[in-house]
Structure formats: structure tokens, C-alpha cells
Amino acid sequence: MNSPAAELRLVLGSWAELQQDAGRVRQAVFVAEQGIPQELEWDQADAVCLHAVIFNANGEAIATGRLLPDGHIGRMAVLATYRRQGVGGKILKSLVSAASTRGHRQVVLSAQVHALSFYRGHGFVTRGEVYDDVGIAHQDMSRELIPEP
């Protein structure tokens, strides 16, 4: 019998290609669940980012994240019913790999404090102090990379 993770499909692409699916996940997690104001969730950076979306066996988007041209990873979101199943790790690994392929020497992100252990488990280390971003405690994190050929 296949595990649920085996039935997941990860797609990397542009905002033009993945906006509808990535946007649906971000709307559910950041706006509806976490209460981030709609006008703060969407920004001009989406147009220049590499986006990752994971689809379940039914073809529904369940997780997303993005890689900015400067090596920042952001907008990591997993629908509540799919958390703690390795889905976020798949998104993160794909974006870290893409950054390495692009020649970045490190990736950085702004982690919600409740997710620090998740990112530590993927080789990220904290930098600086905890700060407030849209009413949620965050801390910057980074991970050194060995660029892939």
C-alpha cells in the first residue's frame, strides 16, 4: 500500500504558473488561519520568485513556499491537516536545492518562532534576536550551502 507521501507531487515554477494554487494555500494558512491582513500577504516579489507547490493525490494544492532571487526562502505554508507529515520538509528541500543549483552560498529565511525546531532540523541556525512581523514572533535563520553543479 502506498503511503500518503508517495502520492504527493511537487511542482516548481513561476508565479504565473502557480499563482492560483500557491495563493490558495497562502490564503488559507496566513490570512484565514493566522490572521495576517490580506494586503500584507501579497507582494511584488512573487513575480520574480521560484515557487514550489505540493499537490495531494486528488490534485489539490496542500503546501507552498518560494525562493527569491537573492536566496531568501519565504511564504512557507502547509495546510493544517498535512502538517507533521514531511510535506513542509519536501518544500524546503526543493527550495534549498534550487538555491544551491543557482550558486547561492547560503539561504536565509524569517521563521515564525513556533517553527524554529523544524528549520533547525533542516540545517538552519538562528541569527539575531526575535522580532515582531505582522503580529507574529519571528527570528532570522540561515543555512550555508555548497553550490550544486
N, C-alpha and C positions, 0 to 999 in steps of 0.2 A: 504494500500500500504506500502511495506517495505521501510524503509529509507536506503540510501546507506550504512550507518554504520552497519546496521543489516546484510548486505550481505558480510561483511568483515570476514576473517578467520585469526586468529593469530596462528602462529606455533612457538614453542620453540624447539631448537635443537642445535646440534653440527655444526661446520664449515663444516665437511664432508657432513652433510645432507643438509645444507642451503647455502653453498658457492655460487652456481650459482645464486640463487635468491637474496640473500643479496648483493652479488657482483655487480649484475646488477643495483640495486638501488644506491649503493655507487658510482659506476662509473658515473651514470647519475648526481647525486647531487654534489659529492665532486670534481670529476675530470672534467666532462664536464661543469657543471654549475658554480662551484666556482673556477675552475682553479687550483686545488691542483695537483701538479705533481704526475703522476701515481706511481712513485717509493716511494712516501711518504704515499700513501693511504693504502698500504698493508703491514702488519707486521706479525711477528711470533706469536703475541698474539692471532690472530684469532683462531689458532688451539686449544687453551685452554679455549676459551670463550664460554659462553652460548649465542646463537644468537636468536633474535626474528625477525620474518618477518611477515608482514601482506599482505595478498593476497586479491584482489578485487573479485567481483562476477565472473569474467572471468578467475580467477586463476592466474592473473598477480601480481607479487610482486610490492608493492607500497610504502613500508616503512620497515625500519630495525633499529636495534640497537644491542648492545652487552653488556654483563656483564662479566668483568674479574674476575678471582678467588679471587682477593683482594677487591672486592666490588666497583670497578670503573665501571661506565657506560660510554659507548662511541659509536662513529660511528652512532649516531642517525641521520637518514636521512629519509625524506618523499619526494616523487616525487612532483614537484611543483603544479600539478593540484589537489592534495589531501591535501594540507596544509590548516590549519584553519578549519578542519572538525573533529577534535578529534582523528585523526589517530596517530599522534605523542604521544598524551596522552595515548593511548592504549598501545603503545610500551613501553613507560616509566613506566607505572603502572605495566606491566608484569615483567619488569626487576627489579623494586623496590621490588615487591612481591617475586621474585626468590631470591633476596639478603637476604630478611628477613627470608625466609624459610631456607636458608643456614646458618643462625645465625649471619649475619653481623649486627653490631650495628649502622652502618651508611653507606650511599652510597655517593660517590663523583663523580664529573664529571667536565670536562672542557667545558664550554659553550661558543659558539660564542656570542658576546655581543648583537647582534640583537635578540637573543633568551632568554635573561635573564628573561624577564617577563613570558615567557612560563614556565620556570623551577620554578620561584617563585610561580606561580600558582599551582605547584605540591609539594609545601612544601620545596623547596630548598632555601638556603640562600647563599649569596656571601661570598667568603673568599679571602683575599689578594687583590692585585692590578690587573688591566687589563694588559695583556701581549700579545705579538705577537706570533702566532703559524702558520706557513706556510703562512704568509702574511695576516692573519685574526685576528682581535682583539678577545681575549678570556678572560674569568675570571673563576677561580675555584669556584665551588659551592658544598655544602654538604647538606645532609638531615639525621637527626637522625632517627633510626628505632627501633621498638620494635620487636624483633625476633618472627616469627611465629612458632608455634609448629610443 
